[in-house]
């Protein structure tokens, strides 16, 4: 009988219910997304201007889609560790990709923080292309961020795509479709090695204070908490873990209210480094 009743319910209504709080506490985005011209949804990217160089590969969505150069305005908004807006950089380009080297002048002197990428196109261009309905355009910016140690003689960067986000600028104000839900334990696919130094960066893409608890798990399945912190809305947090004096290989996990509580991990053995998503 229940299955028969379900078959009578319109699919659109079932979708709204399944995505609505409190029916789905793990969904990271609200179902009713904002609707306005040229919506830009950006991941939340990490920048480092301390002892690292940071570059960002920004995509020109319409140029890629049409396979033809299109004039695009790229706008980058930078946020400090505390989540305050600390800088803005704007550039025009018709290339398929634009590479931005981020420096402390762009970030208002901040050495660590987050940023988002937004684009805009001339309305006259969109009007000439009937295939596009400007009110239905949604650009999702995932991009690629590259990191390189400043003292390195190598010209190579280690790249990774953006972290959890769903952020955008509307009428000069920062918004986010990310939401905190029930507490979630996240265990990355890495093992903490006893001859490495680790830097873990957590970014908060939500408008609420984010509480995080970090703990290690040994081979006997015993846990010990090694860090607790509060991350401001749109802020970030750096956690350092030095395992050089530890003899045991352990696993690391953390608890947050983000359904996808990933960290950006820098692994360093004193000579080489690597960066990856957890």
C-alpha positions as CSV (number, residue, x, y, z in Angstrom):
1,X,0.0,0.0,0.0
2,X,2.8,2.4,0.9
3,X,4.6,1.7,-2.5
4,X,1.3,2.4,-4.3
5,X,0.9,5.8,-2.4
6,X,4.5,6.7,-3.3
7,X,3.8,6.0,-7.0
8,X,1.1,8.7,-6.9
9,X,3.4,11.4,-5.4
10,X,5.0,13.6,-8.1
11,X,8.7,13.1,-8.5
12,X,9.4,16.9,-8.0
13,X,7.6,16.8,-4.6
14,X,9.6,13.7,-3.5
15,X,12.8,15.4,-4.4
16,X,12.0,18.5,-2.4
17,X,11.1,16.4,0.6
18,X,14.2,14.3,0.4
19,X,16.5,17.4,0.2
20,X,14.7,19.4,2.9
21,X,15.9,19.7,6.5
22,X,15.3,17.8,8.7
23,X,14.6,14.9,6.3
24,X,18.1,14.9,5.0
25,X,20.7,16.1,7.5
26,X,23.7,15.1,5.4
27,X,22.9,17.1,2.3
28,X,25.5,19.9,1.9
29,X,23.4,22.2,-0.3
30,X,19.9,23.6,0.1
31,X,17.5,22.4,-2.6
32,X,16.2,25.9,-3.4
33,X,19.2,27.4,-5.1
34,X,19.4,31.2,-5.8
35,X,18.2,32.2,-9.2
36,X,19.7,35.2,-10.9
37,X,21.7,36.1,-14.0
38,X,25.1,34.3,-14.4
39,X,25.2,32.5,-11.1
40,X,28.7,31.7,-10.1
41,X,29.2,28.8,-7.6
42,X,32.8,28.5,-6.5
43,X,34.7,26.0,-4.4
44,X,36.7,27.5,-1.5
45,X,40.4,27.5,-2.4
46,X,43.4,27.8,-0.1
47,X,46.2,30.3,-0.7
48,X,49.6,30.3,1.0
49,X,51.9,33.3,0.8
50,X,54.1,32.3,3.7
51,X,56.9,29.9,2.6
52,X,55.0,28.8,-0.4
53,X,54.2,30.2,-3.9
54,X,50.5,29.8,-4.9
55,X,49.1,29.8,-8.4
56,X,45.5,29.3,-9.6
57,X,44.3,28.1,-12.9
58,X,41.0,29.8,-13.6
59,X,38.7,28.5,-16.3
60,X,36.9,30.6,-18.9
61,X,33.6,28.6,-18.9
62,X,32.0,30.0,-22.1
63,X,35.3,29.9,-24.1
64,X,35.7,26.2,-23.2
65,X,32.0,25.5,-24.0
66,X,32.0,27.3,-27.3
67,X,35.6,26.2,-28.2
68,X,36.3,29.8,-29.1
69,X,38.0,32.7,-27.2
70,X,35.5,34.8,-25.3
71,X,36.1,38.0,-23.3
72,X,35.8,37.1,-19.6
73,X,36.1,39.1,-16.4
74,X,37.8,37.1,-13.7
75,X,37.3,38.3,-10.1
76,X,39.0,36.8,-7.1
77,X,37.9,37.5,-3.5
78,X,40.3,36.7,-0.7
79,X,39.5,35.9,2.9
80,X,41.7,35.9,6.0
81,X,42.0,33.1,8.6
82,X,39.3,34.9,10.6
83,X,37.0,34.9,7.6
84,X,37.1,38.7,6.8
85,X,37.4,40.0,3.3
86,X,41.1,40.9,2.9
87,X,41.5,41.5,-0.8
88,X,40.1,41.5,-4.3
89,X,41.7,41.1,-7.7
90,X,40.1,41.6,-11.1
91,X,41.4,40.9,-14.7
92,X,40.0,40.5,-18.2
93,X,41.1,37.7,-20.5
94,X,39.8,35.9,-23.5
95,X,42.0,32.8,-23.0
96,X,40.5,29.4,-22.2
97,X,42.4,29.5,-18.9
98,X,44.0,32.3,-16.9
99,X,46.9,31.6,-14.5
100,X,47.0,33.8,-11.5
101,X,50.0,34.0,-9.2
102,X,48.8,35.0,-5.8
103,X,50.9,37.4,-3.7
104,X,50.4,39.1,-0.3
105,X,49.6,42.4,-2.1
106,X,46.4,40.8,-3.4
107,X,45.5,39.3,0.0
108,X,46.0,42.5,2.0
109,X,49.2,41.2,3.6
110,X,47.6,37.9,4.8
111,X,49.9,34.9,4.4
112,X,47.2,32.2,4.7
113,X,43.5,32.1,3.9
114,X,40.9,31.2,1.4
115,X,39.5,32.6,-1.8
116,X,36.8,32.1,-4.4
117,X,36.7,32.7,-8.2
118,X,33.8,34.5,-10.0
119,X,33.3,35.4,-13.7
120,X,31.2,37.8,-15.7
121,X,30.5,38.1,-19.4
122,X,29.1,41.0,-21.5
123,X,25.3,40.8,-21.9
124,X,25.6,41.7,-25.6
125,X,27.7,38.5,-26.1
126,X,25.0,36.4,-24.4
127,X,22.2,38.0,-26.4
128,X,24.0,37.1,-29.7
129,X,24.0,33.4,-28.7
130,X,20.4,32.1,-28.6
131,X,21.7,28.8,-27.2
132,X,22.2,30.5,-23.9
133,X,19.5,31.7,-21.5
134,X,21.4,34.0,-19.2
135,X,18.9,33.4,-16.4
136,X,19.7,29.7,-16.5
137,X,23.5,30.0,-16.6
138,X,25.3,28.4,-13.6
139,X,29.0,28.4,-13.6
140,X,30.7,26.0,-11.2
141,X,34.3,27.0,-10.5
142,X,36.4,24.1,-9.4
143,X,39.7,25.3,-10.8
144,X,43.2,24.1,-9.8
145,X,45.5,25.5,-7.1
146,X,49.2,24.9,-7.4
147,X,51.7,25.1,-4.5
148,X,55.5,25.3,-4.6
149,X,58.0,25.9,-1.8
150,X,59.7,29.3,-2.2
151,X,63.2,28.0,-1.6
152,X,62.7,25.2,-4.2
153,X,64.8,25.4,-7.3
154,X,62.1,23.5,-9.2
155,X,59.7,25.2,-11.5
156,X,57.0,22.6,-10.9
157,X,53.9,23.1,-8.7
158,X,51.8,20.4,-7.0
159,X,48.2,20.9,-8.1
160,X,44.8,20.0,-6.6
161,X,41.2,21.1,-7.2
162,X,39.1,23.2,-4.9
163,X,37.8,22.1,-1.5
164,X,34.2,21.9,-0.4
165,X,32.4,25.2,-1.2
166,X,29.3,26.3,-3.1
167,X,30.1,30.0,-2.4
168,X,29.2,33.1,-4.5
169,X,29.0,36.9,-4.4
170,X,25.6,38.6,-4.8
171,X,25.3,42.4,-4.7
172,X,28.7,42.6,-3.1
173,X,27.9,40.2,-0.3
174,X,29.3,36.7,0.2
175,X,26.8,33.8,0.3
176,X,27.1,30.1,0.5
177,X,25.0,27.1,-0.3
178,X,27.0,24.9,2.1
179,X,25.3,24.0,5.3
180,X,26.4,22.4,8.6
181,X,24.3,19.3,9.5
182,X,24.8,16.6,12.1
183,X,28.2,15.7,13.5
184,X,30.3,13.7,11.0
185,X,33.5,11.8,11.5
186,X,35.9,12.0,8.5
187,X,38.8,9.6,8.1
188,X,41.1,10.5,5.1
189,X,42.7,7.9,2.9
190,X,46.2,8.5,4.3
191,X,48.4,7.0,7.1
192,X,50.3,9.4,9.3
193,X,53.9,8.2,8.9
194,X,56.4,8.6,11.7
195,X,59.1,10.3,9.7
196,X,56.9,13.1,8.2
197,X,55.8,16.6,9.2
198,X,52.2,17.5,8.3
199,X,50.2,20.7,7.8
200,X,46.5,20.2,7.6
201,X,44.3,23.1,6.4
202,X,40.6,23.2,7.1
203,X,38.3,25.8,5.4
204,X,34.9,26.7,6.6
205,X,32.6,27.5,3.7
206,X,29.5,28.1,5.9
207,X,28.1,31.2,7.6
208,X,28.3,29.6,11.0
209,X,31.1,28.9,13.4
210,X,32.6,25.5,12.7
211,X,33.8,23.3,15.5
212,X,36.5,20.7,14.8
213,X,38.0,18.0,16.9
214,X,41.1,16.1,15.6
215,X,42.3,12.7,17.0
216,X,44.7,9.9,16.2
217,X,43.9,6.2,16.2
218,X,46.6,3.6,16.9
219,X,46.8,0.0,15.8
220,X,45.0,-1.1,19.0
221,X,42.1,1.1,18.0
222,X,42.7,3.5,20.8
223,X,42.1,7.2,20.2
224,X,43.7,10.4,21.6
225,X,42.6,13.9,20.8
226,X,45.3,16.1,19.5
227,X,43.4,19.2,18.6
228,X,40.2,21.2,19.1
229,X,39.4,24.5,17.4
230,X,36.6,26.8,16.2
231,X,36.8,28.1,12.7
232,X,35.1,31.4,11.9
233,X,32.6,31.7,9.1
234,X,34.4,31.7,5.8
235,X,37.7,31.3,7.7
236,X,40.4,28.7,7.8
237,X,42.5,26.8,10.3
238,X,46.0,25.4,10.1
239,X,46.9,22.4,12.2
240,X,50.5,21.1,12.4
241,X,51.5,17.6,13.3
242,X,55.1,16.7,13.8
243,X,55.6,12.9,14.0
244,X,59.4,12.8,13.8
245,X,59.6,11.7,17.5
246,X,56.8,9.1,17.3
247,X,57.5,5.4,16.9
248,X,54.1,4.2,15.9
249,X,52.2,4.6,12.6
250,X,48.8,6.0,13.3
251,X,45.7,7.1,11.5
252,X,44.1,10.5,11.8
253,X,40.4,11.5,11.8
254,X,38.4,14.5,12.8
255,X,34.8,15.5,13.6
256,X,32.9,18.4,12.2
257,X,29.3,19.3,11.2
258,X,30.3,19.3,7.5
259,X,29.0,16.4,5.5
260,X,32.3,16.6,3.5
261,X,34.9,17.7,6.0
262,X,38.0,17.3,3.9
263,X,41.3,18.9,4.7
264,X,44.2,20.0,2.4
265,X,47.3,18.1,3.5
266,X,50.9,19.1,3.1
267,X,53.3,16.3,3.8
268,X,57.0,17.1,4.3
269,X,60.0,15.0,5.2
270,X,62.5,17.9,5.4
271,X,63.6,17.5,1.8
272,X,60.5,16.9,-0.4
273,X,56.9,17.9,0.1
274,X,53.6,16.8,-1.4
275,X,50.1,18.3,-1.2
276,X,46.8,16.4,-1.6
277,X,43.2,16.2,-0.7
278,X,42.5,14.0,2.3
